[in-house]
Amino acid sequence: MKRILLLTCLIILIPYLVVNFFIKDNEIKFKYTSNMVVRVKQEETDEIIKVPFEEYIVGVLAGEMPISFNIEALKAQAVAARSYVMKKMEYNKNKEYDVVDTVMNQVYLDDEYLKSVWKDDYIDNINKIKKAVLETHNEYLEYDGEVIDAMFFSTSVGYTENSEEVFTNKLPYLQSVSSTWDEISPVYEVNYTFSLEDFYSKLGISYQPTIKLETIETTSTGRTKKIKINDVFFDGNTVVNKLNLKSNYFTIRQDDQNVYITTKGYGHGVGMSQYGAQAMALKGYKYDEILKYYYQGTTIKKI
C-alpha cells in the first residue's frame, strides 16, 4: 500500500518539478494547433514576412508591454493583441500584408532582435511572455458575434476616451471608463520646455512676442481636439506630432522667452490602458477581469 502511495505521489510531483525547475533554463517551445500566419510588413526594410500566429503575439507582447509587468497584465495584452490582429486580418485579407511592425499597428519584435537586446535575460524574459501567451492560447475578444477592434495605449488621463471622440466610429465596447490607477505610470504627467522661437518654428507659425491661445474643442475628458494659436487653427494631434508630446491632454504656458507644456497620459486613450492593466493586476485582478473592464460588454472566445 505504501509503495502504491509513493508511486502516486511521484506521478503527481514529477511533472510539477519539470515545469518549475527545468523550464527555467530552457526556452518554452510552442506546439501549434493551426497553420495561421500573420503577414507582417517590416517598415525598416519594406519586406513582408509570414509569422506563425502565436509567435507573432509573443513578438507583440515584447514590443508593446514592459517585461517587468505582472503576468496578468501580459495575459490581458496577449488577448487584446490577438483580437487586434484578427480584426486587421479581416480588413486586409485581400491586401499584400495584414499589419506593419510599428506603432501604426502593433510593435512586433522578432526573436533575433530580442536575443540581441535581452542577452543573458533572454530565456527568462521570453518564457515569461510565452507563459502569458500559452495561458491565453487562441483567446480573443468578441462583441455581438464579431471580433472587436481591441485598441490599447500606454497611459490614461484618469479616464479612457470614447472612440467617437478620438476616431470616427462609435463602438459600444470602446467607451470611456475611469482609470485612476494610471498614476503609477512614469509618463502620467510630463513637463516640456521650449524656447519661444523653437515653439513657433516647430509649429510652423510666425514669431510673435506673446502667445495667444484659444481652445476651441476638447473631448469629454479634457483632451484638446481643436486649438487656435496666434490665429492659426490646429487639431490637438497635429500639435502633439509637431512638438513630439506624449498626448493631446496638454496645457501651454509662456514665461517671457520660454514656453512650458505639461501633458497628462500617453497615447490616444481609447480601449485598454496598459498601465491601468498593470495597476489592476498588482491589486489582484485577473486578466479576464481587466479585459472586461476596459472592453465592456465583450466576451472572451477561442479560435
SEPAGU-715257 format. One line per 4 residues: number of its first residue (from 1); their letters; for each residue x, y, z of N, C-alpha, C. Coordinates in Angstrom, 1 decimal. Example, Ala and Ser with C-alpha at 12.3 -4.5 7.8 and 13.67 -1.06 7.14 Angstrom:
! residues 2
1) as) 13.2/-5.7/7.8/12.3/-4.5/7.8/13.2/-3.3/7.8; 12.8/-2.2/7.1/13.7/-1.1/7.1/12.9/0.0/7.9
! end
This chain:
! residues 303
1) mkri) 0.8/-1.2/0.0/0.0/0.0/0.0/0.9/1.3/0.0; 2.0/1.2/0.8/2.9/2.4/0.9/3.5/2.6/-0.4; 3.9/1.5/-1.1/4.5/1.6/-2.4/3.6/2.2/-3.4; 2.3/1.9/-3.4/1.4/2.5/-4.3/1.2/4.0/-4.1
5) lllt) 1.2/4.4/-2.8/1.0/5.8/-2.4/2.3/6.6/-2.9; 3.5/6.0/-2.7/4.7/6.6/-3.1/4.7/6.8/-4.6; 4.3/5.8/-5.3/4.3/5.8/-6.8/3.3/6.9/-7.3; 2.2/7.0/-6.6/1.2/8.0/-7.0/1.7/9.4/-6.8
9) clii) 2.4/9.6/-5.6/3.0/10.9/-5.3/4.0/11.3/-6.4; 4.8/10.3/-6.8/5.9/10.6/-7.8/5.3/11.0/-9.1; 4.2/10.3/-9.5/3.5/10.6/-10.8/3.0/12.1/-10.8; 2.5/12.5/-9.6/2.0/13.9/-9.5/3.1/14.9/-9.5
13) lipy) 4.2/14.6/-8.7/5.2/15.6/-8.4/6.2/15.8/-9.6; 6.5/14.7/-10.3/7.5/14.8/-11.4/7.1/15.8/-12.4; 5.9/15.9/-13.0/5.6/16.9/-14.0/5.7/18.3/-13.4; 5.3/18.5/-12.1/5.4/19.8/-11.5/6.9/20.2/-11.4
17) lvvn) 7.7/19.3/-11.0/9.1/19.6/-10.8/9.8/20.0/-12.1; 9.4/19.3/-13.2/9.9/19.5/-14.5/9.6/20.9/-15.0; 8.3/21.3/-14.8/7.8/22.6/-15.2/8.5/23.7/-14.5; 8.6/23.5/-13.1/9.1/24.6/-12.3/10.6/24.8/-12.2
21) ffik) 11.3/23.7/-12.6/12.8/23.8/-12.5/13.5/23.7/-13.8; 13.1/22.7/-14.6/13.8/22.5/-15.9/13.5/23.6/-16.8; 12.3/24.1/-16.8/11.9/25.1/-17.8/12.6/26.5/-17.6; 13.1/26.7/-16.4/13.8/28.0/-16.2/15.1/28.1/-17.0
25) dnei) 15.7/27.0/-17.4/16.9/27.0/-18.1/16.7/26.7/-19.6; 15.5/26.5/-20.0/15.2/26.1/-21.4/14.0/26.9/-21.9; 14.1/27.3/-23.1/13.1/28.1/-23.7/11.8/27.3/-24.0; 10.7/27.8/-23.6/9.4/27.2/-23.9/9.2/27.1/-25.4
29) kfky) 8.8/25.9/-25.9/8.5/25.7/-27.3/7.0/25.6/-27.6; 6.5/26.3/-28.6/5.1/26.2/-28.9/4.8/25.0/-29.7; 3.7/24.3/-29.5/3.2/23.3/-30.3/1.9/23.9/-31.0; 2.1/24.2/-32.3/1.0/24.9/-33.0/-0.1/23.9/-33.3
33) tsnm) -1.4/24.4/-33.2/-2.5/23.6/-33.5/-3.2/24.1/-34.7; -2.7/25.1/-35.3/-3.2/25.6/-36.6/-2.1/26.1/-37.5; -2.4/26.4/-38.7/-1.4/26.9/-39.6/-1.6/28.4/-39.9; -2.2/29.1/-39.0/-2.4/30.5/-39.2/-1.1/31.3/-39.2
37) vvrv) -1.0/32.2/-40.1/0.2/33.0/-40.2/-0.3/34.5/-40.3; 0.6/35.4/-39.8/0.3/36.8/-40.0/1.3/37.4/-40.9; 0.8/38.1/-41.9/1.7/38.8/-42.9/2.1/40.1/-42.4; 3.4/40.2/-41.9/3.9/41.4/-41.3/4.8/42.2/-42.2
41) kqee) 4.5/43.5/-42.4/5.4/44.3/-43.2/6.3/45.0/-42.3; 7.6/44.8/-42.5/8.7/45.4/-41.7/9.0/46.7/-42.3; 8.6/47.8/-41.6/8.8/49.1/-42.2/10.2/49.5/-42.5; 11.1/49.0/-41.7/12.5/49.4/-41.9/13.1/48.9/-43.2
45) tdei) 12.7/47.7/-43.6/13.2/47.0/-44.8/12.2/47.0/-45.9; 10.9/47.3/-45.6/9.8/47.2/-46.6/9.5/45.7/-47.0; 10.1/44.8/-46.2/9.9/43.4/-46.5/8.6/42.9/-45.8; 7.9/41.9/-46.5/6.8/41.3/-45.9/7.1/39.9/-45.5
49) ikvp) 7.0/39.6/-44.2/7.4/38.3/-43.7/6.1/37.6/-43.1; 6.1/36.2/-43.1/5.0/35.5/-42.6/5.4/34.9/-41.3; 4.6/35.2/-40.2/5.0/34.8/-38.9/3.9/33.9/-38.3; 4.2/32.7/-37.8/3.1/31.9/-37.2/2.3/32.7/-36.1
53) feey) 1.1/32.5/-36.1/0.1/33.4/-35.4/0.5/33.6/-33.9; 0.7/32.6/-33.1/1.0/32.8/-31.7/2.4/33.3/-31.5; 3.3/33.0/-32.4/4.7/33.6/-32.4/4.6/35.1/-32.6; 3.7/35.5/-33.5/3.5/36.9/-33.7/3.0/37.6/-32.4
57) ivgv) 2.1/37.0/-31.6/1.6/37.5/-30.4/2.8/37.7/-29.4; 3.7/36.7/-29.4/4.9/36.8/-28.5/5.7/38.1/-28.8; 5.9/38.3/-30.1/6.7/39.4/-30.5/6.0/40.8/-30.2; 4.7/40.8/-30.3/3.9/42.0/-29.9/4.0/42.3/-28.4
61) lage) 3.9/41.2/-27.6/4.0/41.5/-26.2/5.4/42.0/-25.8; 6.4/41.5/-26.5/7.8/42.0/-26.3/7.9/43.5/-26.7; 7.2/43.9/-27.7/7.3/45.2/-28.3/6.3/46.2/-27.6; 5.2/45.7/-27.1/4.2/46.7/-26.6/4.1/46.8/-25.1
65) mpis) 4.6/45.9/-24.3/4.4/46.0/-22.9/5.7/45.7/-22.2; 6.1/46.4/-21.1/7.3/46.2/-20.4/7.4/44.8/-19.8; 8.5/44.1/-20.0/8.7/42.7/-19.5/8.5/42.6/-18.0; 8.7/43.8/-17.3/8.6/43.8/-15.8/7.1/43.7/-15.4
69) fnie) 6.2/43.9/-16.3/4.7/43.9/-15.9/4.3/42.5/-15.3; 3.3/42.6/-14.5/2.6/41.4/-13.9/2.1/40.5/-15.0; 2.2/39.2/-14.7/1.7/38.2/-15.7/0.3/38.4/-16.1; -0.6/38.8/-15.2/-2.0/39.0/-15.6/-2.2/40.2/-16.6
73) alka) -1.3/41.2/-16.4/-1.4/42.3/-17.4/-0.9/41.9/-18.7; 0.2/41.0/-18.8/0.7/40.5/-20.0/-0.3/39.6/-20.7; -1.1/38.8/-19.9/-2.1/38.0/-20.5/-3.2/38.8/-21.1; -3.6/39.9/-20.4/-4.6/40.8/-20.9/-4.1/41.4/-22.3
77) qava) -2.8/41.8/-22.3/-2.3/42.3/-23.5/-2.2/41.3/-24.6; -2.0/40.0/-24.3/-1.9/38.9/-25.3/-3.3/38.8/-26.0; -4.4/38.8/-25.2/-5.7/38.6/-25.7/-6.1/39.9/-26.6; -5.7/41.0/-26.1/-6.0/42.3/-26.8/-5.2/42.3/-28.2
81) arsy) -4.0/41.9/-28.1/-3.1/41.9/-29.3/-3.7/40.8/-30.3; -4.1/39.7/-29.8/-4.6/38.6/-30.7/-5.9/39.1/-31.4; -6.8/39.8/-30.6/-8.0/40.3/-31.2/-7.7/41.4/-32.2; -6.8/42.3/-31.9/-6.4/43.4/-32.8/-5.9/42.8/-34.1
85) vmkk) -5.0/41.9/-34.1/-4.5/41.4/-35.4/-5.5/40.5/-36.1; -6.4/39.9/-35.4/-7.5/39.1/-36.1/-8.4/40.1/-36.9; -8.7/41.2/-36.3/-9.5/42.2/-36.9/-8.8/42.8/-38.2; -7.5/43.0/-38.0/-6.7/43.5/-39.2/-6.6/42.5/-40.3
89) meyn) -6.6/41.2/-39.9/-6.5/40.1/-40.9/-7.8/40.1/-41.7; -8.9/40.4/-41.0/-10.2/40.5/-41.7/-10.2/41.7/-42.7; -9.8/42.8/-42.2/-9.8/44.1/-43.0/-8.9/43.9/-44.3; -7.8/43.3/-44.1/-6.7/43.3/-45.1/-6.5/42.0/-45.8
93) knke) -7.5/41.1/-45.8/-7.4/39.8/-46.4/-7.1/39.8/-47.9; -7.5/40.9/-48.6/-7.2/41.0/-50.0/-6.0/41.9/-50.3; -5.3/42.3/-49.3/-4.1/43.1/-49.5/-2.8/42.3/-49.3; -1.7/42.9/-49.6/-0.4/42.2/-49.5/0.0/41.8/-48.1
97) ydvv) -0.4/42.6/-47.1/0.0/42.3/-45.8/-1.1/42.7/-44.8; -1.0/42.1/-43.6/-2.1/42.3/-42.6/-1.8/43.5/-41.7; -0.5/43.6/-41.2/-0.1/44.6/-40.3/1.3/45.1/-40.6; 1.6/46.3/-40.1/3.0/46.7/-40.1/3.6/46.5/-38.7
101) dtvm) 4.9/46.5/-38.6/5.5/46.1/-37.3/5.8/47.3/-36.4; 5.1/48.4/-36.6/5.4/49.6/-35.8/4.1/50.0/-35.0; 4.2/51.2/-34.4/3.1/51.7/-33.6/1.9/52.1/-34.5; 2.1/52.1/-35.8/1.0/52.3/-36.8/-0.1/51.2/-36.6
105) nqvy) 0.4/50.0/-36.2/-0.5/48.9/-35.8/-0.1/48.4/-34.4; 0.7/47.3/-34.4/1.3/46.9/-33.1/2.8/46.7/-33.3; 3.6/47.1/-32.3/5.0/46.9/-32.4/5.3/45.4/-32.3; 6.0/44.9/-33.3/6.4/43.5/-33.3/7.9/43.4/-33.4
109) ldde) 8.5/42.7/-32.4/9.9/42.4/-32.4/10.2/41.0/-32.6; 11.1/40.7/-33.6/11.4/39.3/-33.9/12.4/38.7/-32.9; 12.5/37.4/-32.9/13.3/36.6/-31.9/14.8/37.0/-31.9; 15.3/37.2/-33.1/16.8/37.5/-33.2/17.0/38.9/-32.5
113) ylks) 16.2/39.8/-32.8/16.3/41.2/-32.1/16.2/41.0/-30.6; 15.3/40.2/-30.1/15.1/40.1/-28.7/16.3/39.4/-28.0; 16.9/38.5/-28.7/18.1/37.8/-28.2/19.3/38.8/-28.1; 19.3/39.7/-29.1/20.4/40.7/-29.1/20.3/41.8/-28.0
117) vwkd) 19.1/42.1/-27.6/18.9/43.1/-26.6/18.7/42.6/-25.2; 18.2/41.4/-25.1/18.0/40.8/-23.7/19.2/40.0/-23.3; 20.0/39.5/-24.2/21.2/38.8/-23.9/21.0/37.7/-22.9; 21.7/37.8/-21.7/21.6/36.7/-20.7/20.2/36.6/-20.1
121) dyid) 19.3/37.6/-20.2/18.0/37.5/-19.7/17.0/37.0/-20.7; 17.5/36.6/-21.9/16.5/36.2/-22.9/15.6/35.1/-22.5; 16.2/34.0/-22.0/15.4/32.8/-21.6/14.3/33.2/-20.6; 14.7/33.8/-19.5/13.7/34.2/-18.5/12.6/35.1/-19.1
125) nink) 13.0/36.1/-19.9/12.1/37.0/-20.4/11.1/36.4/-21.5; 11.7/35.6/-22.4/10.8/35.0/-23.4/9.9/34.0/-22.8; 10.3/33.3/-21.8/9.5/32.3/-21.1/8.3/33.0/-20.4; 8.6/34.1/-19.8/7.5/34.9/-19.1/6.5/35.3/-20.1
129) ikka) 6.9/35.8/-21.3/5.9/36.2/-22.3/5.2/35.0/-22.9; 5.9/33.9/-23.2/5.3/32.7/-23.7/4.3/32.1/-22.8; 4.6/32.2/-21.5/3.6/31.7/-20.5/2.3/32.5/-20.6; 2.4/33.8/-20.8/1.2/34.7/-20.9/0.4/34.3/-22.2
133) vlet) 1.2/34.0/-23.2/0.5/33.6/-24.5/-0.1/32.2/-24.4; 0.7/31.3/-23.8/0.2/29.9/-23.7/-1.1/29.8/-22.8; -1.1/30.6/-21.7/-2.2/30.5/-20.8/-3.4/31.3/-21.3; -3.3/31.9/-22.4/-4.5/32.5/-23.1/-4.6/32.0/-24.5
137) hney) -4.0/30.8/-24.8/-3.9/30.3/-26.1/-5.2/30.4/-26.9; -5.1/31.1/-28.1/-6.1/31.2/-29.1/-7.3/32.0/-28.5; -7.2/32.7/-27.4/-8.3/33.5/-26.9/-8.3/34.9/-27.5; -9.5/35.4/-27.8/-9.7/36.7/-28.4/-11.0/37.3/-27.8
141) leyd) -11.3/38.6/-28.1/-12.5/39.2/-27.6/-13.5/39.4/-28.7; -14.8/39.1/-28.3/-15.9/39.2/-29.2/-17.0/40.1/-28.7; -17.6/40.9/-29.6/-18.8/41.6/-29.2/-19.9/41.4/-30.3; -21.0/41.0/-29.9/-22.2/40.8/-30.8/-21.8/39.9/-32.0
145) gevi) -21.0/38.9/-31.7/-20.7/37.9/-32.7/-19.5/38.2/-33.6; -18.8/39.4/-33.3/-17.7/39.8/-34.1/-16.5/40.0/-33.3; -15.3/39.8/-33.9/-14.0/40.1/-33.2/-14.0/41.6/-33.0; -13.6/42.1/-31.8/-13.6/43.5/-31.6/-12.3/44.2/-32.1
149) damf) -12.4/45.5/-32.3/-11.2/46.3/-32.6/-10.6/46.7/-31.3; -9.7/45.8/-30.9/-9.1/45.9/-29.5/-8.0/47.0/-29.4; -8.4/48.2/-29.4/-7.4/49.3/-29.3/-6.8/49.3/-27.9; -5.6/49.8/-27.7/-4.9/49.9/-26.4/-3.9/51.0/-26.5
153) fsts) -3.4/51.5/-25.4/-2.5/52.6/-25.3/-1.7/52.5/-24.0; -0.8/53.4/-23.8/0.0/53.3/-22.6/-0.6/53.8/-21.3; -1.0/55.0/-21.3/-1.4/55.7/-20.0/-2.6/56.6/-20.2; -3.6/56.5/-19.4/-4.8/57.4/-19.5/-4.6/58.7/-18.7
157) vgyt) -5.5/59.5/-18.8/-5.5/60.8/-18.1/-6.4/60.7/-16.8; -6.7/59.5/-16.5/-7.7/59.3/-15.3/-8.9/58.6/-15.8; -9.2/58.8/-17.1/-10.4/58.2/-17.8/-9.9/57.7/-19.2; -10.4/56.7/-19.7/-10.2/56.3/-21.1/-11.1/57.2/-22.0
161) ense) -11.0/57.1/-23.3/-11.7/58.0/-24.2/-12.9/57.2/-24.9; -13.9/58.0/-25.2/-14.9/57.4/-26.1/-14.3/57.3/-27.5; -14.5/56.2/-28.2/-13.9/56.0/-29.5/-14.3/57.1/-30.5; -15.6/57.6/-30.5/-16.0/58.5/-31.4/-15.5/59.9/-31.2
165) evft) -14.9/60.2/-30.0/-14.3/61.5/-29.8/-12.9/61.6/-30.3; -12.3/60.4/-30.5/-10.9/60.4/-31.0/-10.8/59.9/-32.4; -11.6/58.9/-32.8/-11.6/58.4/-34.1/-13.0/58.7/-34.7; -13.4/57.9/-35.7/-14.7/58.3/-36.3/-15.8/57.4/-35.8
169) nklp) -15.6/56.2/-35.5/-16.7/55.3/-35.2/-17.0/55.2/-33.7; -18.3/55.2/-33.4/-18.7/55.0/-32.0/-18.9/53.5/-31.8; -18.1/52.9/-31.0/-18.1/51.4/-30.7/-18.5/51.2/-29.2; -19.5/50.4/-29.0/-20.1/50.3/-27.6/-19.0/49.7/-26.6
173) ylqs) -18.1/49.0/-27.1/-17.1/48.4/-26.2/-15.8/49.3/-26.1; -15.8/50.4/-26.7/-14.7/51.4/-26.6/-15.3/52.7/-26.1; -15.8/52.7/-24.9/-16.4/53.8/-24.3/-15.6/54.2/-23.0; -15.7/55.4/-22.6/-14.9/55.9/-21.5/-15.2/55.2/-20.2
177) vsst) -14.1/54.8/-19.5/-14.2/54.3/-18.1/-13.2/54.9/-17.3; -13.4/55.0/-16.0/-12.5/55.5/-15.0/-11.2/54.7/-15.0; -10.0/55.3/-15.0/-8.8/54.6/-15.0/-7.8/55.4/-14.1; -8.1/55.6/-12.9/-7.3/56.4/-12.0/-6.0/55.7/-11.6
181) wdei) -6.0/54.4/-11.8/-4.8/53.6/-11.5/-3.6/54.1/-12.2; -3.8/54.7/-13.3/-2.7/55.1/-14.2/-1.6/56.0/-13.6; -1.9/56.5/-12.5/-0.9/57.4/-11.8/0.4/56.7/-11.5; 0.4/55.4/-11.6/1.7/54.6/-11.4/2.6/54.8/-12.6
185) spvy) 2.1/55.2/-13.7/2.9/55.3/-14.9/3.9/56.5/-14.8; 5.2/56.2/-15.3/6.2/57.2/-15.2/5.9/58.4/-16.2; 5.0/58.2/-17.1/4.6/59.3/-18.1/3.2/59.8/-17.8; 2.7/59.5/-16.6/1.3/60.0/-16.3/1.3/61.6/-16.5
189) evny) 2.4/62.2/-16.0/2.5/63.7/-16.2/3.9/64.0/-16.7; 4.0/64.7/-17.8/5.4/65.0/-18.3/5.5/66.5/-18.6; 6.6/67.1/-18.3/6.8/68.6/-18.5/7.8/68.8/-19.6; 7.6/69.8/-20.4/8.4/70.1/-21.6/8.7/71.6/-21.5
193) tfsl) 9.9/72.0/-21.9/10.3/73.4/-22.1/10.8/73.6/-23.5; 10.3/74.7/-24.1/10.7/75.1/-25.4/11.1/76.6/-25.4; 12.1/77.0/-26.1/12.3/78.4/-26.3/11.1/78.9/-27.2; 10.8/80.2/-27.0/9.6/80.7/-27.8/9.9/80.6/-29.3
197) edfy) 11.1/80.8/-29.7/11.4/80.7/-31.1/11.3/79.3/-31.6; 11.8/78.3/-30.8/11.7/76.9/-31.2/10.2/76.4/-31.3; 9.4/76.9/-30.3/8.0/76.6/-30.3/7.3/77.0/-31.6; 7.5/78.2/-32.0/6.9/78.7/-33.2/7.5/78.0/-34.4
201) sklg) 8.8/77.7/-34.4/9.4/77.0/-35.6/8.8/75.6/-35.7; 8.7/74.9/-34.7/8.1/73.5/-34.8/6.7/73.5/-35.2; 5.9/74.5/-34.8/4.5/74.6/-35.2/4.4/75.2/-36.6; 5.4/75.8/-37.1/5.4/76.4/-38.5/4.6/77.7/-38.5
205) isyq) 4.6/78.5/-37.5/3.9/79.7/-37.5/4.8/80.9/-37.2; 4.4/82.1/-37.6/5.2/83.3/-37.4/5.5/83.7/-36.0; 6.7/84.2/-35.8/7.0/84.6/-34.4/6.2/85.8/-34.0; 5.7/85.7/-32.7/5.1/86.9/-32.1/5.6/86.9/-30.6
209) ptik) 5.8/88.0/-30.0/6.4/88.0/-28.7/5.5/87.4/-27.6; 4.2/87.4/-27.9/3.2/86.8/-26.9/2.3/85.8/-27.6; 2.2/84.6/-26.9/1.4/83.6/-27.5/-0.1/83.9/-27.1; -1.0/83.8/-28.1/-2.4/83.9/-27.9/-3.0/82.5/-28.1
213) leti) -3.7/82.0/-27.0/-4.2/80.6/-27.1/-5.7/80.7/-26.9; -6.4/79.8/-27.7/-7.8/79.7/-27.6/-8.2/78.2/-27.9; -8.6/77.5/-26.8/-9.1/76.1/-27.0/-10.5/76.1/-27.6; -10.6/75.5/-28.8/-11.9/75.5/-29.5/-12.7/74.3/-29.1
217) etts) -12.1/73.1/-29.0/-12.9/71.9/-28.7/-12.1/70.9/-27.9; -12.7/70.3/-26.9/-12.0/69.2/-26.2/-12.9/68.0/-26.2; -12.3/66.8/-25.8/-13.0/65.6/-25.6/-13.7/65.8/-24.2; -14.5/64.8/-23.9/-15.2/64.9/-22.6/-14.2/64.7/-21.4
221) tgrt) -13.0/64.2/-21.6/-12.0/64.1/-20.6/-11.1/65.2/-20.5; -11.2/66.1/-21.5/-10.3/67.3/-21.5/-9.2/67.3/-22.5; -9.1/66.3/-23.3/-8.1/66.3/-24.4/-8.4/67.4/-25.4; -7.3/68.0/-25.9/-7.5/69.0/-26.9/-7.8/68.4/-28.3
225) kkik) -9.0/68.8/-28.9/-9.3/68.4/-30.2/-9.0/69.5/-31.2; -9.3/70.7/-30.9/-9.0/71.9/-31.7/-8.6/73.0/-30.9; -7.5/73.7/-31.4/-7.0/74.8/-30.7/-6.5/75.9/-31.6; -6.6/77.2/-31.2/-6.1/78.3/-32.1/-4.9/78.9/-31.3
229) indv) -3.8/78.9/-32.1/-2.6/79.5/-31.5/-2.2/80.7/-32.4; -2.2/81.9/-31.9/-1.9/83.1/-32.7/-2.7/83.1/-34.0; -4.0/82.9/-33.9/-4.9/82.9/-35.0/-4.7/81.8/-36.1; -3.9/80.8/-35.7/-3.7/79.6/-36.6/-4.4/78.5/-35.9
233) ffdg) -5.3/77.8/-36.7/-6.0/76.6/-36.2/-5.2/75.3/-36.3; -5.3/74.5/-35.2/-4.6/73.2/-35.2/-5.6/72.2/-34.6; -5.5/71.0/-35.0/-6.1/69.9/-34.2/-5.1/69.4/-33.2; -5.6/68.9/-32.1/-4.7/68.5/-31.0/-3.6/67.6/-31.4
237) ntvv) -3.9/66.6/-32.3/-2.9/65.6/-32.7/-1.8/66.2/-33.5; -2.1/67.3/-34.2/-1.1/68.0/-35.0/-0.1/68.6/-34.1; -0.6/69.3/-33.0/0.3/69.9/-32.0/1.2/68.8/-31.4; 0.6/67.7/-31.0/1.3/66.6/-30.4/2.4/66.1/-31.3
241) nkln) 2.1/65.9/-32.6/3.1/65.4/-33.6/4.2/66.4/-33.8; 3.9/67.7/-34.0/4.9/68.7/-34.3/5.8/69.0/-33.1; 5.3/68.9/-31.9/6.1/69.2/-30.7/6.6/67.9/-30.0; 6.2/66.7/-30.6/6.6/65.4/-30.0/6.2/65.3/-28.6
245) lksn) 4.9/65.5/-28.3/4.3/65.4/-27.0/3.8/64.0/-26.8; 3.6/63.6/-25.5/3.0/62.3/-25.2/1.6/62.1/-25.5; 0.8/63.2/-25.3/-0.6/63.1/-25.6/-1.2/64.5/-25.9; -2.5/64.5/-26.3/-3.1/65.8/-26.6/-3.9/66.3/-25.4
249) yfti) -3.7/65.8/-24.2/-4.1/66.4/-23.0/-3.0/67.3/-22.5; -3.0/68.6/-22.9/-1.9/69.4/-22.6/-2.3/70.8/-22.1; -1.4/71.5/-21.4/-1.5/72.9/-21.1/-0.3/73.6/-21.6; -0.5/74.8/-22.1/0.6/75.6/-22.6/0.7/76.9/-21.8
253) rqdd) 1.9/77.2/-21.4/2.2/78.4/-20.6/3.4/79.1/-21.1; 3.3/80.4/-21.3/4.5/81.2/-21.7/5.1/82.0/-20.5; 6.4/82.0/-20.4/7.1/82.8/-19.4/8.2/83.5/-20.1; 8.0/84.8/-20.5/9.0/85.5/-21.3/9.4/84.8/-22.5
257) qnvy) 10.6/84.3/-22.7/11.1/83.7/-23.9/11.0/82.2/-23.8; 10.4/81.6/-22.8/10.2/80.2/-22.7/8.7/79.8/-22.8; 8.5/78.6/-23.3/7.1/78.0/-23.3/7.2/76.7/-22.5; 6.3/76.6/-21.6/6.2/75.4/-20.7/4.9/74.6/-21.1
261) ittk) 5.1/73.3/-21.4/3.9/72.5/-21.7/3.9/71.3/-20.8; 2.8/71.0/-20.2/2.6/69.8/-19.4/1.5/68.9/-20.0; 1.9/67.7/-20.2/0.9/66.7/-20.7/0.5/65.7/-19.7; -0.6/65.1/-19.8/-1.0/64.0/-19.0/-1.4/62.8/-19.9
265) gygh) -1.0/61.6/-19.5/-1.3/60.5/-20.2/-0.3/60.3/-21.4; -0.4/59.1/-22.1/0.4/58.8/-23.2/-0.4/57.9/-24.1; -0.5/58.4/-25.4/-1.3/57.6/-26.4/-2.7/58.2/-26.6; -3.4/57.5/-27.5/-4.7/58.1/-27.9/-5.8/57.9/-26.9
269) gvgm) -5.7/57.0/-25.9/-6.6/57.0/-24.8/-7.8/56.1/-25.0; -7.9/55.4/-26.2/-9.1/54.5/-26.5/-8.8/53.1/-26.2; -9.7/52.4/-25.4/-9.5/51.0/-25.2/-8.8/50.7/-23.9; -7.9/49.7/-23.9/-7.2/49.3/-22.6/-6.0/50.2/-22.4
273) sqyg) -5.9/50.7/-21.2/-4.7/51.4/-20.7/-3.8/50.3/-20.2; -2.5/50.3/-20.7/-1.6/49.3/-20.3/-1.1/49.5/-18.9; -0.9/50.7/-18.5/-0.5/51.0/-17.1/-1.7/50.8/-16.1; -2.9/51.0/-16.6/-4.1/50.7/-15.9/-4.2/49.2/-15.7
277) aqam) -3.9/48.4/-16.7/-4.0/47.0/-16.6/-2.9/46.5/-15.6; -1.7/47.1/-15.6/-0.7/46.7/-14.7/-1.1/47.0/-13.3; -1.7/48.2/-13.0/-2.1/48.5/-11.7/-3.2/47.6/-11.2; -4.1/47.2/-12.1/-5.2/46.3/-11.7/-4.6/44.9/-11.4
281) alkg) -3.7/44.5/-12.2/-3.1/43.2/-11.9/-2.3/43.2/-10.6; -1.7/44.3/-10.2/-1.0/44.4/-9.0/-2.0/44.4/-7.8; -3.2/44.8/-8.0/-4.2/44.8/-7.0/-5.0/43.4/-6.9; -4.6/42.5/-7.8/-5.1/41.1/-7.7/-6.2/40.8/-8.8
285) ykyd) -6.4/41.7/-9.7/-7.4/41.4/-10.7/-6.8/40.4/-11.7; -7.6/39.5/-12.2/-7.1/38.6/-13.3/-7.3/39.2/-14.7; -6.6/38.6/-15.6/-6.6/39.2/-17.0/-8.0/39.3/-17.6; -8.9/38.3/-17.3/-10.2/38.4/-17.9/-11.0/39.6/-17.3
289) eilk) -10.8/39.8/-16.0/-11.5/41.0/-15.3/-10.9/42.3/-15.9; -9.6/42.4/-16.1/-9.1/43.6/-16.7/-9.7/43.8/-18.1; -9.7/42.8/-18.9/-10.3/42.9/-20.3/-11.7/43.3/-20.3; -12.5/42.7/-19.4/-13.9/43.0/-19.4/-14.2/44.4/-18.8
293) yyyq) -13.3/44.9/-18.1/-13.4/46.3/-17.6/-13.2/47.3/-18.7; -12.1/47.2/-19.4/-11.7/48.1/-20.4/-12.5/48.0/-21.7; -12.9/46.7/-22.0/-13.7/46.5/-23.2/-15.1/46.0/-22.7; -15.9/46.9/-22.3/-17.1/46.5/-21.6/-18.1/45.8/-22.6
297) gtti) -18.8/44.8/-22.1/-19.8/44.1/-22.9/-19.2/43.0/-23.8; -17.9/42.8/-23.7/-17.2/41.8/-24.6/-17.2/40.4/-23.9; -16.9/39.4/-24.7/-16.8/38.0/-24.2/-15.5/37.5/-24.8; -14.8/36.7/-23.9/-13.6/36.0/-24.4/-14.0/34.7/-25.1
301) kki) -13.5/34.5/-26.3/-13.8/33.3/-27.1/-12.5/32.7/-27.5; -12.5/31.5/-28.0/-11.4/30.8/-28.5/-11.5/30.6/-30.0; -10.4/30.7/-30.7/-10.4/30.5/-32.2/-10.7/29.0/-32.5
! end
